[in-house]
Amino acid sequence: MTTTSPVTARPLPSLPSVYRSRASVELKEFFRQRESVVFTLMLPVLLLVVFGAVLDYDLGNGVTFTQYFMAGIIAAGILGASLQNMAISIATERSDGTLKSLAGTPMPRSAYFVGKVVQVLAVTLAIIVVLLLIGVVFYGIELPSGTDWLTFAWVAVLGAAACTLLGIALSSLAKNGRSASATVTPFALLLQFISGVFFQFSEIPTWMQTVAAFFPLKWMAQGLRSVFLPDVMAASEPAGSWELGRTALVLGVWCIAGLLLCVATFRWQDRER
């Protein structure tokens, strides 16, 4: 009589292993998509090169526009890597059925979001490093020193977190993947124009400053200006100071609001399906 040995079930991978695997997939998918790399990673670099070459004039107190612009373009780069990237990529994955397929696998749904967060952090870090390198080598930008690095870090991390959560929430506004870019890109571009990225914030009309103050980009740019500009330039800000405490508060509130919006609006498939 032939006996069969019992089949030993393969153990499920640990949660950290699943998270690492999903993060690896997200990074590979991002860097394999030429359009994503060019739009998200290279666009801030091109803007820095163009604006730095054309508008490298003196703002007073020994500060050039390129030095002022460095803070804004890094903030815009963070916005692109987080809010725009998440809103467009998630809407596209929802439209082509990727999200629905992932939801039907044994993979914990949290792994999908962990992978997206790791992607945002990696791309954000790459953008910051490349922009700083170009700024230092070609435009003589001085790197932060001492505690300015700490300010740089918490502004960038809080800003990226807030914009990532907003991007995930905004992905549900697009009807499908095809309309995601048309929905999100004008919104992001408008924020950049009114938040002191392309112009000195004090020269923007007061009502635009008020509108910009409701969104994270203005506070990211202002917090980063405190890192790259001398303290005397704080007098040119609307409040006459860098308002770092308020910056942390606003970005923190947006993190909470973004999380609540994600919970309330996130969908794993298009509305019409």
C-alpha positions in Angstrom: 0.0 0.0 0.0 1.5 3.3 -1.1 1.3 6.2 1.3 1.5 9.8 0.3 3.4 12.2 2.5 1.4 15.2 3.6 2.0 18.4 1.6 3.7 21.0 3.7 2.2 24.4 3.2 4.7 27.1 2.4 4.9 29.8 5.1 3.6 33.2 4.1 6.2 35.9 3.7 6.6 38.3 6.7 5.0 41.7 6.5 8.4 43.5 6.2 9.4 41.2 3.4 6.1 42.0 1.5 6.7 45.7 2.1 10.3 45.5 0.7 9.1 43.6 -2.3 6.3 46.1 -3.1 8.7 49.0 -2.6 11.1 47.4 -5.0 8.4 46.9 -7.6 7.3 50.6 -7.3 10.8 51.9 -7.7 11.5 49.7 -10.8 8.2 50.7 -12.4 8.8 54.4 -11.9 12.3 54.4 -13.3 11.3 52.2 -16.3 8.7 54.8 -17.4 10.6 57.4 -19.3 7.8 59.9 -19.2 7.6 59.7 -15.4 11.3 60.2 -15.0 11.5 63.1 -17.4 8.4 64.9 -16.0 9.0 64.3 -12.3 12.8 64.2 -12.0 14.1 66.2 -14.9 11.6 69.1 -15.2 12.7 70.8 -11.9 16.3 70.5 -13.1 15.5 72.1 -16.5 13.6 74.9 -14.7 16.5 75.6 -12.4 18.9 75.7 -15.4 16.7 78.0 -17.5 15.6 80.4 -14.7 19.0 80.4 -13.2 20.6 81.4 -16.6 17.9 84.0 -17.5 16.9 85.6 -14.2 20.2 85.6 -12.2 19.8 89.1 -10.9 20.4 90.6 -7.5 17.5 90.9 -5.0 19.5 92.9 -2.4 21.4 91.9 0.7 23.7 89.9 -1.5 21.0 87.5 -2.5 20.5 86.5 -6.2 17.2 85.3 -7.7 18.8 81.9 -8.3 19.5 81.6 -4.6 15.8 82.6 -3.8 14.6 80.3 -6.6 16.5 77.3 -5.2 14.0 77.0 -2.3 11.0 77.3 -4.5 12.1 74.8 -7.1 13.0 72.2 -4.5 9.5 72.7 -3.0 8.0 72.3 -6.5 10.1 69.2 -7.0 8.7 67.7 -3.8 5.2 68.6 -5.0 5.8 66.9 -8.3 7.3 63.7 -6.8 4.4 63.4 -4.3 1.1 65.1 -5.2 1.3 65.0 -9.0 3.1 61.7 -9.2 0.7 59.9 -6.8 -2.5 61.5 -8.3 -1.6 60.5 -11.9 0.0 57.1 -11.3 -2.7 55.8 -8.9 -5.5 57.1 -11.2 -3.8 55.3 -14.1 -3.4 52.1 -12.2 -7.1 52.3 -11.1 -8.2 52.8 -14.7 -6.1 49.9 -16.2 -7.3 47.5 -13.5 -4.0 47.2 -11.6 -5.6 48.3 -8.3 -8.5 45.9 -8.7 -6.1 43.0 -9.4 -3.9 43.9 -6.4 -6.9 44.1 -4.1 -7.7 40.5 -5.1 -4.3 39.1 -4.1 -3.2 37.9 -0.7 -0.9 41.0 -0.5 -1.9 43.3 2.4 -3.4 46.4 1.0 -1.2 48.5 3.2 1.8 47.1 1.2 0.6 49.1 -1.8 0.7 52.4 0.0 4.0 51.6 1.7 5.5 51.0 -1.8 4.1 54.3 -3.0 5.6 56.2 0.0 9.0 54.6 -0.5 8.8 55.6 -4.1 8.0 59.2 -3.2 10.8 59.4 -0.7 13.4 58.0 -3.1 12.4 60.3 -5.9 12.2 63.3 -3.6 15.7 62.5 -2.3 17.0 62.2 -5.9 15.5 65.5 -6.9 16.9 67.3 -3.9 20.4 65.9 -4.4 20.5 66.7 -8.2 19.1 70.3 -7.6 21.6 71.0 -4.8 24.5 69.6 -6.9 23.6 71.8 -9.9 23.0 74.8 -7.7 26.4 74.5 -5.9 28.4 73.7 -9.0 26.9 76.1 -11.6 25.3 78.9 -9.5 27.4 79.1 -6.4 24.6 78.2 -4.0 25.8 77.7 -0.5 24.7 74.5 1.2 22.8 74.7 4.5 24.9 74.5 7.7 24.4 73.4 11.2 20.7 73.3 12.4 19.6 74.5 8.9 19.9 70.9 7.8 17.5 69.8 10.4 15.0 72.5 9.3 15.6 71.4 5.7 14.8 67.8 6.7 11.6 68.3 8.6 10.2 70.8 6.1 10.9 68.3 3.2 9.5 65.3 5.1 6.4 67.0 6.4 5.8 68.6 3.0 6.3 65.3 1.1 3.9 63.5 3.5 1.2 66.1 3.2 1.4 66.2 -0.6 1.6 62.4 -0.9 -1.6 62.0 1.1 -3.3 64.8 -1.0 -2.1 63.2 -4.2 -3.7 59.9 -3.2 -6.9 61.7 -2.4 -6.9 63.7 -5.6 -6.4 60.5 -7.6 -10.1 59.8 -6.9 -11.2 63.0 -8.5 -10.1 62.0 -12.0 -12.7 60.1 -13.9 -10.1 57.7 -15.2 -6.4 57.5 -15.9 -6.7 59.4 -19.2 -8.1 62.5 -17.4 -5.8 62.3 -14.4 -3.0 64.5 -15.8 -5.4 67.0 -17.2 -7.0 67.3 -13.8 -4.0 67.4 -11.6 -1.3 69.3 -13.6 -3.1 72.6 -14.0 -3.9 72.6 -10.2 -0.2 72.0 -9.4 1.0 74.6 -11.8 -1.4 77.2 -10.4 -0.1 76.5 -6.9 3.5 77.0 -8.1 2.7 80.4 -9.6 0.9 81.7 -6.5 3.2 80.2 -3.9 6.5 82.0 -4.5 8.2 79.4 -6.8 8.6 81.4 -10.0 8.3 84.9 -8.4 9.4 86.6 -5.2 6.4 85.9 -2.9 6.2 89.5 -1.6 5.6 90.7 -5.2 2.5 88.4 -5.7 -0.9 90.2 -5.2 -2.1 89.9 -1.6 -5.2 88.0 -2.5 -3.1 85.4 -4.2 -0.9 85.2 -1.1 -4.0 84.5 0.9 -5.1 81.7 -1.4 -1.6 80.2 -1.4 -1.5 80.2 2.4 -4.3 77.5 2.4 -2.0 75.0 0.7 1.2 73.2 1.6 3.4 74.4 -1.2 3.6 78.0 0.0 4.7 76.8 3.5 7.3 74.4 2.0 8.8 77.1 -0.1 8.8 79.6 2.8 10.4 77.0 5.2 13.1 76.2 2.7 13.8 79.9 2.1 14.8 80.1 5.8 17.4 77.5 5.0 18.9 79.1 1.8 18.6 82.8 2.5 20.1 85.0 5.2 18.0 86.0 8.2 17.7 89.6 6.9 15.5 88.3 4.1 12.8 87.2 6.5 11.7 90.9 6.6 10.5 90.5 3.0 8.0 87.8 4.0 4.4 88.8 4.5 4.6 88.3 8.3 8.2 89.7 8.6 9.6 86.3 9.7 10.1 82.8 8.5 7.2 81.5 10.7 8.7 78.1 11.1 6.3 77.2 13.9 3.3 78.0 11.7 4.9 76.1 8.8 5.1 73.0 10.9 1.6 73.4 12.1 0.1 73.9 8.7 1.9 71.0 7.1 1.0 68.8 10.1 -2.7 69.8 9.7 -2.5 69.0 6.0 -1.1 65.5 6.8 -4.1 64.8 9.0 -6.6 66.3 6.5 -5.0 64.4 3.7 -5.2 61.1 5.6 -8.9 61.7 6.3 -9.5 62.5 2.7 -7.7 59.3 1.6 -9.8 57.2 3.9 -13.0 58.9 2.7 -12.3 58.9 -1.0 -9.9 56.2 -2.1 -11.3 53.7 -4.6 -9.8 50.5 -5.9 -11.6 50.8 -9.3 -13.1 53.4 -11.6 -16.6 54.7 -10.9 -18.1 53.4 -14.1 -17.0 49.8 -13.4 
